[in-house]
Amino acid sequence: MKTMQVLSLTLLSVLAASAQVFKFGKCPKPDVQANFNATRYIGKWYEIQKLPTTFQKGECGTATYSLKSPGVIGVLNSELLDDGTINSIVGSAKVKNPAEPAKLEVSFDLSPPGPYWVLSTDYDGHSLVYGCTDFVLFRMELSWILSREPTLREETVEQLHSILTSVGVNVDKMVPTNQDTNYCSAMVQ
């Protein structure tokens, strides 16, 4: 057991240095969006804020969702890199349990599936997404605040921060995504 703890602490140190958000303890089990409707959720969303990740390096982030089949949503994530190129990745999100349709599992090529839980959405303005994965002694948290427009009212952001805070997420770690119209013009297709 001691070897496992040392290995876990070493892994935690290495991963924590890579900009992911890691915490000791198990993942919380927050409430998710009641009566989640995937059909209303599809379409384009702009990333407003996120917990830092190693797999997102750019700005102007968008997520475009499409209905592939019942319980399966197509995912196209795009971002503008510093060199002016657009980086995109295609995946899918699947409902694991039809009784909890807001708890999806998202997967992309060559990566294990991960939780994509919609904690709050009004479908037309905002979405709050949370994902957490347990490792032996710690957890890795991901979260995104999304909007149907490149901006989101500060009052709405504060409400969504309140939800995250209530489940133990340190919202001070959230970083804003540049969605400036001029800067992001290459993303308009």
Summary of the structure (lengths in Angstrom):
residues: 189
radius of gyration: 16.6
end to end distance: 53.5
largest distance: 54.1
contacts: 519
relative contact order: 0.22
helix: 20%
strand: 41%
